[in-house]
């Protein structure tokens, strides 16, 4: 039995917070074991002057960690679930879907205004095609500006670039203690979140039952079911994390309710639908909703988006 466990993570402030959260949970469960963090930079951390979609690579924030995991340099990898591609490298699995934080997006504006009250032509900063497409569908007059960098950098760019507002995930803002900056929780009927947004994923080697048993207490069945459905939808649509797809699964009255949306990059086209069923059929529900969205026109919208950004 291993007595020393190495936890791999990106070395950004938010990623380290998430990895420390996992470490502290495990340390409490297994006080006789010793846990260590190993931070590393990923390709996505190095490329900060290009929109993520134009880099055209799935796994931008996970690949280096997955290589280290595969060769045994680390025992488990902690990720933001939304960064994990829907197809993992051979031999790796998601060992735990940690309990999800509120999954939606938030608006942070300089003058306390909301999406509804921002002036015509307001400049909105975001790094996400998903947010851009859905926000432009709601307010076509917005002028969306691409901002990259970690959470602290993006908060700073609100002032530096003289933007009217920026859009970020609630989970990151909350985890780093910036709740007071939030102007508006963006309604889910305006903007569905990214697949897996708000959840922490623990990735492990498939042939490592010892680590699987170790992290089992951190796996949340509800989060596993809802996010499995979202990831199945994404996989069926063949969408990486940088395409305009939003999805959200929720458990309501012992049923899994899954909503999905696909929007064109300019926001002019948007298809959205929902489905519900037993949580133990999460994979099938995700695939069925994806098929429905394709019938509504999602396939053509995504193909056009891929051509525009050369996404493979």
N, C-alpha and C positions, 0 to 999 in steps of 0.2 A: 504493500500500500504506500502510495506516494505521501510524503510528509510536507513537501514543498511544491506549491502549485504556482505556475507562472501565467499571469493573465495578460494577454496582449490587447492593445488599444491604440487608436490614433492619439497623438499627443496634444490635440486641441483642448481648450479649457472645458468645453462641454463634454467631449469624449472622455476626458480624464475624470470628470464628475461622475459620469455614468459607470465607468470602470471601478471607481472607488466605491460607488453604491453597491455594486456586485461584490466587491472584495469584502466590504463590511458585513453584508448579509452572510457570506460564506464563512467569514471569520467567527461570527456569532454562532453559526451552526456547528462549526468544527474548530473549537478553540485550541486543539492540540496541533493543528496543521498550521503551516506558515504560507501566506499568500503574498505574492509580489506582483507589482505592475511593471509592464514593459511597454513604454510608449514608442510609437514610430510614426514617421510621416508616410503618407500615401501619395500616389500620383496626383490625385485631386487637390492635395494640400500644396503641391508645388506649382500648379498651373492656376494662377489667380487673375490673369489678364484676359481670359477668354471665357465666353459663356460655356457653361458645362455641356450644353447640348451640342455645341460645335466640336467638342473634343471627341464625341462619338464613341465613348468606351464605357460599357457597363462595368461596374465594380471599381469605379474610380477611387472610392474611399475604403475598399476592402481587400484588394488583391494582395498587397504586401503582407497584410495580417494573415491571409489565407495561406500564402506560401510558407510563412513562419509556422503556422499551425500544422500544415501538411508534413513538414520535415521534422516536427517535434521540438522546435525551438521554444514554442509556447504550448500550454496545455489547453487553453481555451481563448477565444477571441470575443471581445465585447463590442458590439456595433449598435448604431442607430438602425433599427429595423428597416427604415425606409431606404437606407443605403445598400442593403443586401440585394443583389440580383436574384431574380426568381429561379434561376438555375444555378445551383452551387457547384463548385469544382467536385470532381469525383472523389469520394471518400470523406466528404465533409457534410455535416447536417446541422440544422438548428436544434440544439439540445434543450434550449429553454426559451419560451416566449414570456418575458417578464411582464408583470401586470402593467397595463397601459395607462399612461397619463392621458388627460383630455387631448384628443387627437387633432383638434382644429387649428386654424391659423388665426393670427391676431394682426390688427392694424396698429401701428405706432405712428402717430402724426404729430407734427410740431405745434399745432395750434388746437389740439383737442378735438379735431373734426373726425367724422366717421365717413365711411364709403359713400353714404347718402348725402352728406353735407359738404364734402370737399368741392372746391370750385371747379368749373369747367376747365378741362385741360390740365388738371392737377398732375404733378410729376410723382409717380409711384415707383419705388425701388424694390426689386425682387430678383432672385437668381433662378426662379422656377418658371418653366414654360406652362406648367399646370396652373399656377396662380395667375400668370399673365393672361392665359386664354379665358379662364373663368371670370376674372375681374373685368376684362374687356367686353365679355358678353354682357355683364351687368351694367358697365359704364363705358361705352365705346369711345367716349371723349378723353379718357385718361391717356396720359403720356407715360408709358412704362419704360423705365431705365434699368439696365442690368447692373446689379451690384454683386460682387463676390467677396469671399473672405469669411472668417469665423464670425460668430455672433457679435462679439464686441466690435469688430471692424465694421460690420454692417450697421450697427447702431451709430457708430461715429460718422459713417457716410451720409446719414440722414442730414446732418448739419453741413458736412464738408461739401456735399454736392448740391446743397440748397434744395433738397427734395421736400415735397409736401408731406410724404408719408412713406413708410416701408412696411412690407408684409413679411412676417416671420411665423414659425411654428410656436404655438403656445408652450409646448413642453420645454423647449430650450430656454425660453425667456423665464419660465417659472423655475426651472432647475437651477439657473444661475442667479435667481433672486431679483429679477428686473420687473416683477409684476406691476410695480407702480408706473412703469412706462407705457403700459397697455392702454390704448384709447378705446379699442373695440374688439370684442370677440367676433370675428367675422362669421355671420350666420352660415350654417352648413348648407342651406338651400341656395346660397350664393356661390360658395366655394367648398367643394369636397376636398378632404385632405389627400396627401400622398399615401400610397399603399404602405401600411405599417407605421405611419407617422405617430409619434408619441410613445412607441414601445422600444424597449431595449432587447436586443437579440444576443443570445450566447451561442456561438458557433463552436462545434467540437469535431473531433475525428469520429467517424461512424464506428470505427473498431476500437473505441476506448470506453468500455462499459464502466470503468471505475469513475471517470470524469462525468459520464452520463448520470450515474447514481448520485454523485456529489452535488450536481446542480439541479437535480429533479425537484427539490423543494421550491426552487425559484420559478418553476414553470406554472403559468396561470392558465387553466383550461379555457376560460372565456376568451382571453387574448389569443391563445393558440387557435381556437376555432374561427374567430372573426378575421384574424390576419391571414390564416390559411386560405379562407375564402377570397380575400382581397388579392392575395398573391396568385391564386389560381386564375382569377379574372385577368390580372396583368399578364400572366404567362400566355393565356389563350389569345390575348390581343397582341402578343409579341411586343410588348412595350417595355423599354428599359426605364430607369428612374428619371430619364430626361425627356419624356414625352408627355403631352397634355392629357393625362389620365388621372382622374380623381376617384377614390373609392373609400367606402366606409362600411364596415360590418359592425353590428351591435346585437347583443343578446337582449331580447325583449320577450317576456312571458314564455321563457324556455324555447323560444324560436330565434333563429339567426336571421336578422334582417340585413340584407346587403344592398347598398346603393352604389351605382357607378356612373361616371360621366366622362365623355370624351369631347373635347372642344378643339376647333381650329385655332391656329396660333393668333389670328386676328380677332377671335371671339365671335365671329359672325355665325358660325355653325356650332351647335352644341346638342349632343344627344345624351339623354339621361334616363335611367330606368332603375327599377328595384326588384328584388326577389326575396322570398323568405322560405325557410324550411328548417329541418332538424339540424342542430349544431354538428352532429356527427356526419353530416353530408356536406361539410364545408367546401371540399374540393369540387364536388359536382355542382353546387350552387354557384360558385365562382365561374366555372366554365359555362354554365347555362346562361348566366347573366351576360357574360362576354359575347356569347352567340347572339343574344337578343340585341345587344348594342351594335354588333356588326350588321344585323338586319336593318337597324335604324340608320345606318350610314357611317358607323365608327371606322370601318375599314378604310374607306376612302379618305376620311379626315386624317387618319394616322399615316396613310401612305403619302399624302401631300406634305405632312409635317416632316416625315423622314427625308423626303426629297429636298425640302427646303434647307434642312440642316445636315444632309448627308449622313443620316443616322443609319447604322447597320445593326 
